[in-house]
Amino acid sequence: MKQKNKKQTILERLKKDIVIGAEGYVFELERRGYIKAGPYVPEVVLDFPEAVKELHREFLHAGSEVMVALTYYANRNKLADVGRENDLEKLNRKAVQIANEIAKEGDALVAGNISNTWMYDPENKTKSSKIVRTMYQEQLQWAVEEGIDFVISETNDYLEEALIGLDVIKRLGLPAMVTLATVQRDKTRDGYNYAEACRILEENGADIVGLNCDHGPATMLPIIKNVRKEVKGFVAMQPVPYRTTEKSPAFENLKRYGKGAYPIALEPFQMDRFALAEFAKKAKNIGVNYIGLCCGNAPIYTRAVAETLGRTVTSSKYSPVLDLHPMSEIKKKKNGKKKSISIPFATLSESSLAKEWLSDEDEVWDEWYAKKKRFILPAM
């Protein structure tokens, strides 16, 4: 095991303040042309490692306190889908090495990462559980040898599969953050409501529990409120930055012109940075301890979250100053007065721009906006 420099652990940081995370690496690297949509296997780690380093660095500068090793879907089964099963160990080790390299540029922690395997079968629990356990063991053993601070087990569709991952993590003596996927409206694929499932994970030793992916802020916030009531410890929330609704609670349900938008036609549903800043405020008020964004995230959204939570980050130097835009100067001269726009996002509630994401004048793209229904996060 490689020795890591002494720094505050994830649990020490959570005891002091909210920890900001940033995920969505696979989606963002697909948008940049480095990952194939469909299999979503992170071949980029070996093929274009500099692209992975750059995205880590951008998230670090935007305020993320955790560099998550890009080993999502880097398991034996998924690599076989693209004919690269022989690169399994090399890719997993390289991903952790890259995360460590960029984490040292700031004060970030490094998280090992495992996820749903698509191999767990509740109809054949004994056999499939052994397969899943072996996959997790090999990925995390390599991660530990390269040096990680804790493990994020995420996008878990089944509570039972999440419990396998949790057991592997705890046997390695590492802090465990375990979050459930929210593809289904209100429960895991094996029938546990999300709050109950999080409680069970906590009772089995998970240090941080919660939800990630699939649901957007509007549909995940009510669920996470119940999770917060159900568990005693730290809660994590990393929704997708898309406009999901009661009718279409997960981004897999979103449709445009009657056709499914997931996964590569989601742009019309993308939330803007002001809406995501508002999400961060609501998550904080509920009592969420680890706040981030999942698939669809980008550095500007992480910066909006960080600034809303009162952080001044490296890229805050380049936060918008819109009254310096030439068009703003023209308006000032025409109106005969100056109008300053408050930055950073922590002060957006006092800014005229704060109302833009609720504007009835905005042209809407999806079916439920056809009647000019405004996107409003539920009151918490």
N, C-alpha and C positions, 0 to 999 in steps of 0.2 A: 504494500500500500504506500502510495506517495504521501509524504508529509506536506500538509498545507499550512500556510502562514496563519498565525493566531489572529482571529478576528471574531467579532460577535457572531454567535450562532443564529440560525433562523429563529429559534425559540426565544433567545435573548432579545432579538430585534422585535419580535411580535409582542413581547411583554412591555416594550417601551412605546411602540407606535405601530401604525399600519405599515405593512410591507407592500411595496408596489412590485408587481410582476409584469412580465410581458411575454405573451406567447403568440401563436399564429405564424410561426416560422415557415411551416410547410406551405400555407396559402400565400404568404407574401413572396416566398422564393419562387412559387409557381407563377405569380404575377410578373416577376422579374425575369422569367424565362429559364429557370434553373431546375425546376421539378416538373415531372409529367403529371398532369391532372389525371385522375383515375386511380392508379396505384398509389400515388402520393408517397412514394418511397424516397427518402432523402439521399439519393445518389450524389447529390451536390456536395456532400461532405468530402467525398473522395475526388469527384470530377472538377469541382470549382471551390476549393476550401476558402479562397479569398472572399467569395460571395457570402459565405456563412459568417466569416469574421466580420465583414462589413455590417451585416444585419445585427449581429450581436453588439457591435460597437454603437450602432445607431440607437438600439434599445437602451444601452447603457447610458448614452448621452441624454436620452429622453427621460431618464429617471428610473429605469428598471433596476431593482436591487438584486435581481437573480438572473444569472445567465443559465438558461436551461439547455443542457446538451441536446443537440438535434438527433436524438435517437428514437423519436416518435416514428412508428412503423419501420423501425430498423431491426425487426426481429427475424428469425429464421424463415418463418412462413412468408412474410411480405417480401423479403429479398429474393426468395425463390420465384415470386411472381414476375420479377424482372430479370431473372437469370443471373443473380449476383449473390447467391447464397455463400459462395466461396469468399466473399468480401465481408462476411458477417462480423468477425472479430475486428478486422482492420477498420471498418467503418465505425463501429461502436467506440473503439479506443480513440480514433481520430476526432470524433465529435466531442468527447470529453476534453481532449487536449486543446481543441479550439476554444471551448467555453472557458477553460482555465486561463488560456493566454489573454483573452479579452477581459475577463473578470479582474485580472491583475492591473489593468489600466485604470480601474476605479476601486471601489470598496464593495464589489459585488460578491455574492455567494455563487457557488456552482451547484446546480441540481442535476442529479441523474434523472433519467426519464424513462418510464415504461407506460404502456397504454393497453387498451383493449387489443386482444390478439386475433379475434375472429376464429379462434380455435376452441373456445370454451363451449361445451354442449351440455345443457342441463338434462338432456335425455340420456347422456352417456357421461355422467359426472365424474366417475372414478377415472376412466381412461383420459378424458379431456383435461381434467385437473392436473394430471401428471405431466401432460404435454405443456400446458400453460406454465406450470411451476418451473419446468426445465428451461423454458424460453426466458422467463424472468431471471432465473438464477444465473444463466450465462451472461445476459446483458448487464446485470448489476455487478457481477463479480469483476468484469472488465472495467466498469465504471469506478468501482472502489479502488481497484489497482491504479487507475489513472488519477484518482483524487477527486472526491465530491464531498459536499457539505451536508446534503440531505437528498431525499428522493421524492420526486413528484410522480405519483401513479395517477393517471388521468384518463378521462373519456371512458370510464368504466360503465358498460351497459348493464352488466350483471353484478349484483352485490357479491355473489359467491366468487366471481373472478377477482373482484377488488380485494376480497379477504385473502386470496392466495398471494396476490402481490404484496399486501400488507405484511403477511407472515414472512415472506422472503426478505423484505426490507428490515423488519425488526430483528431477524436472525443475524443480519449483518451489522446490527448495532447502530443504525442510522435513524435520524428523525424522519418521519413519514408524513407526507401530505397526500391524502387520497381524495380525489374528487370524482363525482359521478357524472356521466353523460346524461343529457336531458332530451334524448331523441323522442321519448314518449312524454305525454303531457304531464303526468304526475307521479309516475312510479318507474322503477327499474324494470328491465325485461324479465326478471324473476319475481316480480310482483310486490316489491317493497316500496312504500311511498318514500320519497326522497329524504324527508326529515328522519323517518324511522331508520332508513339505511345508514344515514350519517351517524345517528346515535350508536348503532351497532358497530360501525367502524371505530368510533371513539372508544367504545367499551372494549374493543379488541386491540387497542394500543395505538391507534392513529393519533398523531400529534395535532394535525390540522385536517379538517374534513370540509367538504362543500361540493360545489357544482362547477362544471366547466363545459363549454361548447354548446352547440345546438340551439338553445334558447338565447334570444336577445335580452337586453336589460329589462324591457317592459314586461316580458313573461317570466323571466328568472327571478326578479326582485320579490314577488309575492312568495315564491317557493323558498328562497333563501331566508326570508323573514321567519318562516316556520322552522327552518333548520336552526336559525339562531336561538329560537325558543327551546328547541329540543336538546341541544348539546351544551356542554359546560365550557369546553375549551375553545380553541381558535377555529375560525370559520373562513374559508376561502371562496371567492366568487370570481369566475372568469368567463363571462358570457361572450357570445359573438357580437360584433358591432353592427348588427343588422336590425331593421324594423320588423320584429316579429309581433304578432297580435294574438288575441284570444282565439281567433279563427285559425290562425297559422302560427302556433306557439314556437315551432322550431324552424330554423332556416331551411331544413329539408322540405318543409311544407310550402314554402313560398312559390307563388306562381306569377308569371307575367304572360299576358295574352293567352291564358289558359294552359300554358306549358310550365313545367317545373324549372325554376331558376337555378336550383342547386345542381352542381357546385360552381359552374363557371359563367353564370349569367346573373349574378347577385348584385352587380353594381348599382342598379336602380334602388335597391333596398338599403344601401350603405348609410349608416348614421353619420352625421357630421361631428366635428370635434366639440361643438357646443352641447349637443345632446349627450355626448359621452362624458363631458365634464359634469353635466347634471346627474348622470348615472353615478359617478364617483361620489358625489355629495350624498346621494340617497343611500348608497351602500355603506358609507361611513356612518350615517345616522342610524342605520339598522344595527350596526355593531359588527360589520364585516372586518376581519383583521388582515386579510391578504386580498388585495384588489388588483385585478389585471383584466386583460382582454384575450380572447382566443382567436380562432380562425377569422380572418378578415382584418385583423389588427395591423397597424403600421406605426412607425415611430411618432408621427404627429399626434396620434390618438393617445399613445402612452404619455407623451409630454402633457397633453391636455389633462389627463388624469392626475399626473404628478403635480402640476401647477395648481389644480383645483384643491388638492390635498395639502397645499401650502409649501410645496417644495420648490426651490430654485435649483434647476438642473443645468448641466453643461449646455444643452441646446436652448435654454431659456434666453441666452444671448441673442438668439435669432427668432424669438417669439414675435408675433406680428405687432407692428406699430402702424396701424392702418391710416392714421391721420397724416402720415408722411407719403402716402400714395398720391401721385399726380392728380388723380380724379378727385381726391379729397380736397386738394388745394383749389381746384376749380370750383367745387361746391362752397368752400369757405368764402371765396371772393364773391360768388354770386349771392350768398346769403348774408354776407357782411359780418360773419361771426365765426369763431373757431369752435370746433367740436372734437374733443379728444375721446378716444376709445380706450377703455381700461384694459390693461394687460398686466399680469397674467390672468389665467382662467379663473383663479380664485375670486376675482371681482366681477365675473361676467353677469351676475345677477343685477349689478348696477349699470350694465352696459346696454345700449340700445340693441346690440347684436344678440343679447340673451333671448330676445323674443323671436328671432328669425326661425328657429327650429320648431316653433309653434305657429308659424304664420299660415293663415288661411290663403294667402296670396301665392304660396308656393305651388308650383305645378307638381302634381303627384303622379307616380308611375304605376302603382299597384292597385288592385281592384278595390280594396277598402278605402283607398284615398279618393276614389272616383267621386264620392259624395262629399269631398272636402272635409273629411274627418281628420282632425288634427292628431298628431302623434304626441301623446301625453303619457309620461311615466306614471304608474299608479301612486297615489298618495300613500306615504308610509309614516 
